[in-house]
Amino acid sequence: AAMAARCRLAARFHHIHGANIRLDASHTQATRVESFANGLCFSQEPLAPGQIFLVEIEEKELGWCGHLRVGLTAHDPQSLEVVPEYSLPDLVNLGDTWVFAITRNHNRVVVEGEEAQARGRPWEPFLLIERVRIPRDTLVGRSRPGRYSHILDDLYKMNVLPATARRSRIGVLYAPQPDGTADMHIVINGEDMGPSARGLPATRPLYAVIDVFASTKSVRVIPVDYGFPSLQTLCRLVIQKHIVHRLAIDGLDLPPLLKSFCQHE
């Protein structure tokens, strides 16, 4: 119960953030209201080992170069005299911070002699990272209901859309290692990109860092339940197997709340 409560607290943004960020009342949506910088956000609480901090890209802004930046920091946001303008390089230059611009391929550390690990098939129900098992359904982006939503949903599941596409879901976590350090992993639409950084101090509190930078304008925190999928999720998976696309859900004899969950979440 204590772990579940901690996870719920961490699945919100910290009240300390960049000058151009506005949070909604629930502290789960962060929007950059001006310029292209000063968009730094942090998790409300330090992450537990293996706990993913997951956000969905809700809104993009044309005219800027660059995308969302994600990572971890050992700095308590409240200890910062001033929130840096940029995660890269400003926050990283403070030390004990590991942040990467979101792309699909280059954010992976490969040790000499190490072979690339299989990332798992996208239709497997759980994503396995080290000893962490996360329900994959929550990790994958979903398009808005429409005529082609069934096609777009499959593209999200296969993770073939641009990593920073609208509605994509990006997560960050750390996995403890036997030597007392930790590896940082970035997850894009349910696919583990592999270790992005190694040797993180697992004994220190580590906060998620989300930099709502440049062409990314607004993101929303997605809470993740570990263990068995919820009854709602299982119902949605069964419904999806028997319809062509989500527009057909309107015609089903289902409770309104379940319909909404199947169409939009």
C-alpha positions as CSV (number, residue, x, y, z in Angstrom):
1,A,0.0,0.0,0.0
2,A,2.8,2.4,0.8
3,M,4.5,1.6,-2.5
4,A,1.3,2.2,-4.4
5,A,0.8,5.6,-2.6
6,R,4.3,6.6,-3.4
7,C,3.8,5.7,-7.1
8,R,0.7,7.8,-7.3
9,L,2.5,10.8,-5.8
10,A,5.4,10.4,-8.2
11,A,2.9,10.3,-11.2
12,R,2.5,14.0,-11.0
13,F,4.7,17.0,-11.7
14,H,6.6,18.8,-9.0
15,H,5.4,22.3,-8.1
16,I,9.0,23.5,-9.0
17,H,9.3,24.0,-12.7
18,G,10.6,26.2,-15.5
19,A,9.4,29.8,-15.9
20,N,7.4,29.1,-19.0
21,I,5.5,26.0,-17.7
22,R,1.9,26.0,-16.5
23,L,0.5,23.0,-14.6
24,D,-3.1,22.1,-14.5
25,A,-4.9,21.7,-11.2
26,S,-4.0,18.0,-10.9
27,H,-0.3,18.6,-11.7
28,T,-0.5,15.9,-14.4
29,Q,-0.4,18.2,-17.4
30,A,2.5,20.6,-18.2
31,T,2.2,23.2,-21.0
32,R,4.9,25.6,-22.1
33,V,3.0,28.8,-22.6
34,E,5.8,31.0,-24.1
35,S,9.0,30.8,-26.2
36,F,10.7,27.4,-26.8
37,A,12.8,27.1,-23.5
38,N,12.3,27.3,-19.7
39,G,10.2,24.2,-20.0
40,L,11.8,22.0,-17.3
41,C,9.6,19.8,-15.2
42,F,10.3,17.1,-12.5
43,S,8.4,14.3,-10.9
44,Q,6.7,15.2,-7.7
45,E,8.6,12.5,-5.8
46,P,11.8,10.5,-6.4
47,L,11.2,7.3,-8.4
48,A,11.3,3.9,-6.8
49,P,13.6,1.3,-8.4
50,G,12.0,0.1,-11.6
51,Q,9.2,2.7,-11.4
52,I,8.5,4.3,-14.8
53,F,7.6,8.0,-15.1
54,L,5.5,8.0,-18.3
55,V,4.2,11.1,-20.2
56,E,2.1,11.4,-23.4
57,I,2.8,14.2,-25.9
58,E,-0.5,16.1,-26.1
59,E,0.3,19.1,-28.1
60,K,3.0,20.1,-30.6
61,E,4.1,23.6,-31.8
62,L,5.3,24.3,-35.3
63,G,8.2,26.6,-36.0
64,W,10.8,25.2,-33.6
65,C,13.6,22.8,-34.0
66,G,14.1,20.1,-31.3
67,H,11.9,17.8,-29.3
68,L,11.1,16.5,-25.9
69,R,14.0,15.7,-23.5
70,V,13.8,13.1,-20.8
71,G,16.0,11.8,-18.0
72,L,16.8,11.6,-14.3
73,T,18.5,13.8,-11.8
74,A,19.8,13.3,-8.2
75,H,19.0,17.0,-7.5
76,D,15.9,17.6,-5.3
77,P,14.0,20.3,-7.4
78,Q,13.5,22.3,-4.2
79,S,17.3,22.6,-3.7
80,L,17.7,24.5,-7.0
81,E,18.2,28.2,-6.5
82,V,17.0,28.8,-10.0
83,V,15.4,26.3,-12.4
84,P,17.8,26.1,-15.4
85,E,16.6,27.3,-18.8
86,Y,17.6,24.1,-20.5
87,S,18.1,20.5,-19.4
88,L,20.8,20.2,-22.0
89,P,23.4,21.5,-21.2
90,D,22.4,23.7,-18.2
91,L,20.9,21.1,-15.8
92,V,23.3,18.3,-16.9
93,N,26.3,20.7,-16.2
94,L,25.2,20.8,-12.5
95,G,26.3,17.2,-12.3
96,D,24.4,14.0,-11.2
97,T,21.9,14.5,-14.1
98,W,21.4,12.3,-17.1
99,V,19.1,13.7,-19.9
100,F,18.7,12.8,-23.6
101,A,16.8,14.3,-26.5
102,I,14.2,11.8,-27.6
103,T,15.2,9.9,-30.7
104,R,14.9,6.2,-31.5
105,N,18.4,5.0,-31.9
106,H,21.3,6.9,-30.5
107,N,20.4,6.9,-26.8
108,R,21.9,3.5,-26.0
109,V,25.1,2.6,-24.2
110,V,26.7,-0.6,-25.4
111,V,29.5,-2.1,-23.5
112,E,32.3,-3.6,-25.6
113,G,31.6,-7.2,-26.3
114,E,27.9,-6.9,-25.3
115,E,25.3,-8.0,-27.8
116,A,22.1,-6.0,-28.3
117,Q,19.4,-7.5,-26.2
118,A,16.1,-8.6,-27.8
119,R,13.5,-5.9,-27.0
120,G,10.5,-8.3,-27.0
121,R,7.7,-8.6,-29.4
122,P,5.3,-5.6,-29.4
123,W,2.2,-7.8,-28.8
124,E,3.6,-9.3,-25.6
125,P,1.4,-8.1,-22.7
126,F,4.3,-7.1,-20.5
127,L,7.5,-5.2,-21.0
128,L,10.4,-6.8,-19.2
129,I,13.4,-4.6,-18.2
130,E,15.9,-6.4,-16.0
131,R,13.6,-7.7,-13.2
132,V,10.9,-5.2,-13.8
133,R,7.6,-6.2,-15.5
134,I,5.3,-3.4,-16.7
135,P,1.9,-3.9,-18.4
136,R,2.6,-2.8,-22.0
137,D,-0.9,-1.6,-22.8
138,T,-0.5,1.5,-20.7
139,L,2.9,2.3,-22.2
140,V,1.6,2.5,-25.8
141,G,0.1,5.7,-27.4
142,R,-3.4,5.7,-28.8
143,S,-4.7,7.9,-31.6
144,R,-7.9,10.0,-31.3
145,P,-11.0,8.0,-32.3
146,G,-11.6,8.4,-36.0
147,R,-12.0,6.6,-39.3
148,Y,-8.3,5.6,-39.4
149,S,-7.7,5.2,-35.6
150,H,-7.4,1.4,-35.9
151,I,-4.5,1.8,-38.4
152,L,-2.8,4.5,-36.3
153,D,-3.2,2.4,-33.1
154,D,-1.3,-0.5,-34.8
155,L,1.5,1.9,-35.8
156,Y,1.8,3.0,-32.2
157,K,1.9,-0.6,-31.0
158,M,4.7,-1.4,-33.6
159,N,6.5,1.8,-32.6
160,V,7.1,2.9,-36.2
161,L,5.8,6.4,-35.9
162,P,8.3,9.2,-35.1
163,A,9.3,9.0,-31.4
164,T,8.0,12.5,-30.7
165,A,4.7,12.1,-32.6
166,R,1.6,13.5,-31.0
167,R,0.0,11.0,-28.6
168,S,3.3,9.0,-28.3
169,R,4.1,7.9,-24.8
170,I,7.7,8.3,-23.4
171,G,8.9,6.9,-20.1
172,V,12.0,6.8,-18.0
173,L,13.1,4.5,-15.2
174,Y,16.2,3.2,-13.5
175,A,17.1,-0.5,-13.0
176,P,19.4,-1.3,-10.0
177,Q,22.6,-3.4,-10.8
178,P,24.5,-5.9,-8.6
179,D,27.3,-3.4,-8.1
180,G,25.0,-0.9,-6.3
181,T,24.7,1.4,-9.3
182,A,21.7,1.7,-11.7
183,D,21.1,1.8,-15.5
184,M,18.7,4.4,-16.9
185,H,16.2,3.2,-19.5
186,I,14.0,5.2,-21.9
187,V,10.8,3.6,-23.2
188,I,9.1,4.7,-26.3
189,N,5.5,3.4,-27.0
190,G,6.1,0.2,-25.0
191,E,9.6,-0.5,-26.5
192,D,12.7,-0.4,-24.3
193,M,15.5,1.6,-26.0
194,G,18.1,-0.1,-23.8
195,P,20.4,1.5,-21.2
196,S,20.8,5.2,-22.0
197,A,23.2,5.8,-19.1
198,R,25.0,3.5,-16.6
199,G,26.5,4.0,-13.2
200,L,23.7,6.1,-11.7
201,P,23.8,6.4,-7.9
202,A,21.0,4.0,-7.0
203,T,21.3,4.9,-3.3
204,R,20.4,8.5,-3.9
205,P,16.8,9.8,-4.6
206,L,16.4,10.1,-8.4
207,Y,13.7,12.4,-9.9
208,A,12.4,12.2,-13.4
209,V,13.2,15.1,-15.7
210,I,10.9,16.2,-18.5
211,D,12.0,19.1,-20.6
212,V,9.0,20.4,-22.6
213,F,11.3,21.8,-25.3
214,A,10.9,23.5,-28.7
215,S,8.3,21.6,-30.9
216,T,6.8,19.8,-27.9
217,K,4.3,22.1,-26.2
218,S,2.3,20.1,-23.8
219,V,2.6,16.7,-22.1
220,R,0.5,14.7,-19.7
221,V,1.5,12.2,-17.0
222,I,0.1,8.7,-17.5
223,P,-0.2,6.7,-14.2
224,V,1.1,3.1,-14.5
225,D,-0.3,0.2,-12.4
226,Y,2.2,-2.6,-11.9
227,G,1.3,-6.3,-11.6
228,F,-1.8,-7.7,-13.3
229,P,-3.8,-5.5,-15.8
230,S,-6.9,-3.9,-14.4
231,L,-10.3,-5.2,-15.2
232,Q,-10.9,-2.1,-17.4
233,T,-7.8,-2.9,-19.4
234,L,-8.7,-6.5,-19.8
235,C,-12.2,-5.5,-21.0
236,R,-10.7,-3.1,-23.5
237,L,-8.4,-5.7,-24.9
238,V,-11.3,-8.1,-25.4
239,I,-13.4,-5.4,-27.1
240,Q,-10.6,-4.4,-29.4
241,K,-10.4,-8.0,-30.7
242,H,-14.0,-7.9,-31.8
243,I,-14.2,-4.5,-33.5
244,V,-12.7,-3.0,-36.7
245,H,-11.9,0.4,-35.1
246,R,-12.9,2.5,-32.1
247,L,-15.7,4.3,-33.9
248,A,-17.6,1.1,-33.7
249,I,-17.6,1.3,-29.8
250,D,-20.4,3.9,-30.0
251,G,-22.8,1.3,-31.2
252,L,-22.1,-1.3,-28.4
253,D,-24.3,-1.8,-25.4
254,L,-21.7,-0.9,-22.8
255,P,-21.7,1.5,-19.8
256,P,-20.7,5.0,-20.9
257,L,-17.6,5.1,-18.7
258,L,-16.3,1.9,-20.2
259,K,-17.0,3.2,-23.7
260,S,-15.0,6.4,-22.9
261,F,-12.1,4.4,-21.5
262,C,-12.0,2.1,-24.6
263,Q,-12.1,5.1,-27.0
264,H,-9.9,7.7,-25.4
265,E,-7.5,6.4,-22.7
